[in-house]
Amino acid sequence: MSRTFVASFLGWSLDAFDFFLVTFVVVRVAGDFHRSIPEVAFAITLTLMCRPLGALIFGWIADRYGRRRPLMIDIACYSVLELATAFSPNFTVFLILRALYGVAMGGEWGLGAALAMESLPAQKRGLFSGLLQEGYSVGYLLAAIVFGLFYNAIGWRGMFAIGVLPALLIFFIRRHVPESPTWLAQHASRSERPHMPAFGSIARYAPLFVYTVLLMAAFNFMSHGTQDLYPTFLEKQRALSVGTVAWLAVVYNIGAIVGGIVFGALSQRIGRRAGILIAAALGIFTIPLWLHAPTVALLGLGGFLLQFMVQGAWGIIPAHLNEISPGGVRGTFPGFTYQIGNLISAPAAQIEATIAKTHFATHGGAPDYAAALSAIALAVFIAVFFFTAIGYLVSPERRTEELSSRA
């Protein structure tokens, strides 16, 4: 079980590391390709838009053939595409590679979450859910460290070249990680029946599917709306150096990691939805300090507290989605609904960059990133609270049930 969890955690962490490299080099890529910041932010949007396709493809394969091998294939794909990005000859190729990377990135979360949650006993899923999801913040943290230590020496292309290293994880999975015992049992029990196509499986659970997509759209807006453009805000509006931006990113990602673990564990006692509701409500009160603190130290505190709440809510999601998912489509349902939510929220960074320039410009005409980030953050915290609350009417919580008991 421990090696399975480590593999799932590292797969998600390194996937996030590769993704967040882009958010730190938006300004530099824009300069090299002679593009505006909103244009380069579209690369982030494009990656997020393509993730549902990867979730559907790899999820269907996982439900049919198991979790382990598709996970290895997926890690190989996103690692190679990250390396290829380093050699982009022009902006068009850069966008194409980021789109293909999005397909590979979209497959990883569902595979890793299903493999990890299906290998855990019910009483441990809350804590390990928080740990697993915060692989995302660990990836962001690693990207911040690489940016701070190596960017001036290797540039943005060198950072993407480093992104091929996750491929080494394949050897660990191949040698040490067994197939999901839950999938093996379910596969044996339905071996005599024809396998339903992915869309047919999802159609059977349409109301739950639609609700979960809306919930995950709110969650993804909360995540990307508070993360993707924040380094740009720190650089452009607060005029902070590369080193200071990287330091702040380390601080608020430590907050994210701690928040995910704390709320994940707490949700095992008070309930998944109760934990999310508390995190979303408290998150609203951290917005002013996060954006308007007068000193760098207070900005660090604001970032720590805000991401503690954002990723505190997110830390509950791997367990929650796998628990409400029908067993026969657990390889597809959690990851696909997650990534469709990502598709809906994909323009978050681009929206913020655009409205900062067009609707919230300062008196001098400069984009007001703080105003744009504040408006989006307030809206998405409210949305997460609302959709989580109505979830009580849609599906019961099953945090005490074994996943293997659900067909």
C-alpha positions in Angstrom: 0.0 0.0 0.0 2.8 2.5 0.9 4.6 2.1 -2.4 1.3 2.4 -4.3 0.6 5.6 -2.5 4.1 7.0 -3.1 3.9 6.3 -6.8 0.5 8.0 -7.1 1.7 10.9 -5.0 4.8 11.4 -7.1 3.0 11.0 -10.4 0.7 13.9 -9.4 3.4 16.0 -7.9 5.7 15.7 -11.0 2.7 16.3 -13.3 1.9 19.5 -11.4 5.6 20.5 -11.4 5.7 20.3 -15.2 2.4 22.3 -15.5 3.4 25.1 -13.1 6.7 25.8 -14.9 4.7 27.7 -17.4 3.1 30.0 -14.8 6.6 31.2 -13.7 7.8 32.0 -17.2 4.8 33.8 -18.8 6.6 37.1 -18.9 9.8 35.5 -20.4 8.0 33.5 -23.0 6.0 36.5 -24.0 9.3 38.4 -24.5 11.0 35.7 -26.6 8.0 35.1 -28.9 7.0 38.8 -29.0 3.5 38.1 -27.6 1.4 39.8 -25.0 0.9 38.3 -21.5 -2.8 37.4 -22.2 -1.6 35.6 -25.4 0.9 33.5 -23.5 -1.7 32.9 -20.7 -3.7 31.2 -23.4 -1.2 28.4 -23.3 -2.3 27.7 -19.7 -5.9 27.8 -20.9 -5.2 25.4 -23.7 -3.5 22.9 -21.4 -6.5 23.0 -19.1 -9.0 22.7 -22.0 -7.3 19.5 -23.3 -7.2 17.7 -19.9 -10.8 16.2 -20.1 -9.8 14.4 -23.3 -6.9 12.7 -21.5 -9.1 11.9 -18.5 -11.6 10.2 -20.7 -9.1 8.3 -22.8 -6.9 7.1 -19.9 -9.9 6.6 -17.6 -11.6 4.3 -20.1 -8.4 2.3 -20.5 -8.0 2.1 -16.7 -11.5 0.8 -16.2 -11.0 -1.8 -18.9 -7.3 -2.8 -18.4 -6.3 -1.7 -14.9 -4.8 1.4 -13.3 -1.0 0.5 -13.2 0.1 0.3 -16.9 -2.0 3.3 -18.1 -0.4 5.3 -15.3 3.1 4.4 -16.6 2.2 5.3 -20.2 0.7 8.6 -19.1 3.8 9.6 -17.1 5.9 8.9 -20.1 3.7 11.0 -22.4 3.7 14.1 -20.2 7.4 13.9 -19.5 8.4 13.7 -23.2 6.0 16.5 -24.2 7.5 18.7 -21.4 10.9 18.1 -22.9 9.7 18.9 -26.4 8.4 22.2 -25.2 11.9 23.3 -24.5 12.7 23.1 -28.2 9.7 25.1 -29.4 10.9 27.0 -32.5 7.9 29.4 -32.4 4.8 30.3 -30.5 2.5 28.1 -32.6 4.5 25.0 -31.9 4.7 26.0 -28.2 0.8 26.1 -28.1 0.5 22.8 -29.9 2.8 21.1 -27.4 1.0 22.6 -24.4 -2.3 21.3 -25.8 -0.8 17.8 -26.2 0.7 18.1 -22.7 -2.8 18.9 -21.4 -4.1 15.5 -22.8 -1.4 13.7 -20.9 -1.8 15.7 -17.7 -5.5 15.1 -17.8 -5.1 11.4 -17.5 -2.8 11.3 -14.5 -5.0 12.5 -11.6 -7.8 10.0 -12.2 -5.5 7.1 -12.6 -3.4 7.9 -9.5 -6.3 8.8 -7.3 -8.2 5.6 -8.2 -5.1 3.5 -7.6 -4.3 5.1 -4.3 -7.8 5.3 -2.9 -8.7 1.7 -3.9 -5.6 0.5 -2.1 -6.5 2.2 1.2 -8.8 1.1 4.0 -11.8 3.5 4.6 -10.5 4.9 7.9 -7.3 6.2 6.3 -8.7 7.7 3.2 -9.2 11.2 4.6 -5.6 11.8 5.7 -4.1 10.1 2.6 -6.6 12.1 0.4 -5.1 15.3 1.7 -1.6 14.0 1.2 -2.3 12.8 -2.3 -4.0 16.0 -3.5 -1.2 18.1 -2.0 1.1 16.5 -4.5 -0.2 19.3 -6.6 1.2 21.9 -4.2 4.4 20.0 -3.9 4.8 20.2 -7.7 4.2 23.9 -7.5 6.7 24.2 -4.7 9.3 22.3 -6.8 8.6 24.5 -9.8 9.1 27.6 -7.6 12.5 26.2 -6.3 13.7 25.4 -9.7 12.6 28.8 -11.0 14.4 30.6 -8.1 17.6 28.6 -8.3 18.1 27.9 -11.9 16.1 30.3 -14.1 18.8 32.9 -14.4 21.3 30.2 -15.5 19.2 28.0 -17.8 16.3 30.2 -19.0 12.7 29.1 -19.6 13.8 26.4 -22.1 16.2 24.8 -19.7 13.4 24.7 -17.1 11.2 22.7 -19.5 14.1 20.4 -20.2 14.3 19.5 -16.5 10.6 18.6 -16.9 11.5 15.2 -18.5 12.8 13.8 -15.2 9.4 12.5 -14.0 9.8 9.7 -16.6 12.2 8.0 -14.1 9.1 7.3 -12.0 8.0 4.7 -14.5 10.8 2.3 -13.4 9.7 2.5 -9.8 6.0 1.8 -10.7 7.0 -1.1 -12.9 9.1 -2.7 -10.2 7.3 -2.0 -7.0 3.6 -1.1 -7.6 0.9 -3.8 -7.9 -2.4 -3.5 -9.6 -5.4 -2.1 -7.7 -7.0 -5.0 -5.7 -10.4 -3.4 -6.0 -10.1 -3.3 -9.8 -8.9 -6.9 -10.0 -11.9 -8.0 -7.9 -14.4 -6.0 -10.0 -12.8 -7.1 -13.2 -13.1 -10.8 -12.3 -16.7 -10.4 -11.3 -17.7 -8.8 -14.6 -15.4 -10.8 -16.9 -18.4 -12.6 -18.4 -20.2 -9.4 -19.3 -19.4 -7.0 -22.2 -17.7 -3.8 -21.2 -19.8 -0.7 -21.6 -18.3 2.2 -23.6 -17.1 5.2 -21.5 -19.9 7.6 -22.6 -22.5 4.9 -22.0 -21.2 4.3 -18.5 -21.3 8.0 -17.6 -24.8 8.4 -19.1 -26.2 5.9 -16.6 -25.3 8.3 -13.8 -26.1 11.6 -15.6 -27.5 13.6 -12.6 -24.5 12.7 -10.4 -22.2 13.4 -13.3 -23.7 16.9 -14.0 -23.5 17.9 -10.4 -19.9 16.7 -10.0 -18.8 18.6 -13.1 -20.3 21.8 -11.6 -18.7 21.2 -8.3 -15.3 20.6 -9.9 -15.7 23.7 -12.2 -16.0 25.8 -9.0 -13.1 24.0 -7.4 -10.8 24.4 -10.4 -11.7 28.1 -10.7 -10.8 28.4 -7.0 -7.4 26.8 -7.6 -6.4 28.3 -10.9 -8.0 31.6 -10.1 -5.7 32.0 -7.1 -2.5 30.5 -8.5 -1.8 30.8 -12.2 -1.6 34.6 -12.5 -0.4 35.3 -9.0 3.4 35.2 -9.9 2.6 37.7 -12.7 0.8 40.0 -10.1 3.9 39.8 -7.8 6.3 40.6 -10.6 4.4 43.2 -12.6 2.2 45.0 -10.0 4.3 44.6 -6.8 7.6 44.8 -8.8 9.2 41.9 -6.9 12.4 40.2 -8.0 12.6 36.6 -9.3 14.1 35.5 -6.0 11.3 37.1 -3.9 8.6 35.7 -6.1 10.1 32.2 -5.8 10.4 32.6 -2.0 6.7 33.7 -1.7 5.7 30.7 -3.9 7.5 28.4 -1.5 5.7 29.9 1.5 2.2 29.8 0.1 2.7 26.3 -1.2 3.8 25.1 2.3 0.5 26.6 3.5 -1.3 24.6 0.7 0.4 21.4 1.7 -0.4 21.8 5.4 -3.9 22.8 4.7 -4.6 19.8 2.5 -3.3 17.4 5.1 -5.2 19.1 8.0 -8.5 19.3 6.2 -8.2 15.9 4.7 -7.7 14.3 8.1 -10.4 16.5 9.6 -12.9 15.4 7.0 -12.6 11.8 8.2 -14.1 13.0 11.5 -16.6 15.8 10.6 -17.5 14.7 7.0 -16.2 15.6 3.5 -18.6 18.3 2.7 -18.4 19.9 6.2 -14.6 20.2 5.8 -15.0 21.9 2.4 -17.6 24.3 3.6 -15.4 25.5 6.5 -12.4 25.9 4.2 -14.3 27.9 1.6 -15.9 30.2 4.2 -12.7 31.0 5.9 -10.9 31.5 2.6 -12.9 34.6 1.9 -11.4 36.4 4.9 -7.9 35.8 3.7 -8.2 37.7 0.4 -7.3 41.2 1.5 -4.1 40.1 3.2 -3.2 37.9 0.2 -3.3 40.8 -2.3 -3.0 44.1 -0.4 -0.5 43.4 2.4 1.9 46.3 2.6 5.1 44.3 3.1 6.6 41.1 1.6 6.4 39.3 4.9 2.7 40.0 5.2 2.2 39.0 1.6 3.8 35.7 2.5 1.4 35.3 5.5 -1.6 36.1 3.3 -0.5 33.6 0.6 0.1 31.0 3.3 -3.4 31.4 4.8 -5.3 31.7 1.5 -3.7 28.6 0.0 -4.1 26.8 3.3 -7.9 27.2 2.7 -7.9 26.6 -1.0 -5.9 23.4 -0.9 -7.5 22.5 2.4 -10.8 22.1 0.5 -9.0 20.4 -2.3 -7.3 17.9 0.0 -10.7 16.3 0.6 -11.5 15.8 -3.1 -9.6 12.6 -4.0 -11.4 10.7 -1.3 -14.8 12.4 -1.9 -14.9 11.9 -5.6 -13.8 8.3 -5.4 -16.4 7.6 -2.6 -19.4 9.0 -4.6 -18.2 7.4 -7.8 -20.0 4.3 -9.1 -17.4 1.4 -8.7 -17.5 0.2 -12.3 -16.4 3.5 -13.7 -14.1 4.7 -10.9 -11.2 4.9 -13.4 -13.2 7.3 -15.5 -15.7 9.1 -13.4 -13.5 11.1 -10.8 -10.9 12.1 -13.3 -13.3 12.9 -16.1 -15.6 15.1 -14.0 -12.5 16.7 -12.5 -11.1 17.6 -15.9 -14.4 18.7 -17.4 -14.5 21.1 -14.5 -11.0 22.1 -15.5 -12.3 22.7 -19.1 -14.9 25.1 -17.8 -12.4 26.9 -15.6 -9.6 26.8 -18.2 -9.8 30.6 -19.1 -9.2 31.6 -15.5 -5.7 33.1 -15.9 -6.6 34.6 -19.3 -9.8 36.1 -17.9 -7.9 37.6 -15.0 -5.2 39.0 -17.3 -7.8 40.5 -19.6 -10.1 42.1 -17.1 -7.0 43.4 -15.1 -6.2 45.3 -18.3 -9.7 46.3 -19.5 -11.9 46.6 -16.5 -9.6 47.1 -13.5 -6.8 49.3 -15.0 -5.2 51.8 -12.7 -5.5 55.5 -13.3 -2.1 55.3 -15.1 -3.5 52.6 -17.5 -1.5 49.7 -16.0 -3.4 46.4 -15.4 -4.7 46.1 -11.9 -4.1 42.4 -11.2 -5.0 42.7 -7.6 -8.5 43.8 -8.3 -9.0 41.1 -10.9 -7.7 38.4 -8.6 -9.8 39.6 -5.7 -13.0 39.6 -7.7 -12.4 36.1 -9.0 -11.3 34.7 -5.6 -14.4 36.0 -3.9 -16.7 34.6 -6.6 -15.2 31.2 -6.6 -15.1 30.7 -2.8 -18.9 31.5 -2.8 -19.4 29.0 -5.7 -17.5 26.2 -4.0 -19.6 26.8 -0.8 -22.9 26.7 -2.7 -22.2 23.6 -4.9 -20.8 21.7 -1.9 -23.9 22.5 0.2 -26.4 21.3 -2.4 -24.4 18.1 -2.7 -26.2 16.8 0.4 -29.3 16.6 -1.8 -27.5 14.7 -4.6 -25.5 11.9 -3.0 -24.8 10.6 0.5 -21.3 10.6 1.8 -19.6 7.2 2.0 -16.5 7.9 3.9 -16.9 4.9 6.2 -17.5 2.4 3.3 -14.9 0.2 1.6 -14.7 1.1 -2.1 -14.6 -2.6 -2.9 -18.1 -2.9 -1.6 -19.6 -0.6 -4.2 -20.5 -1.9 -7.7 
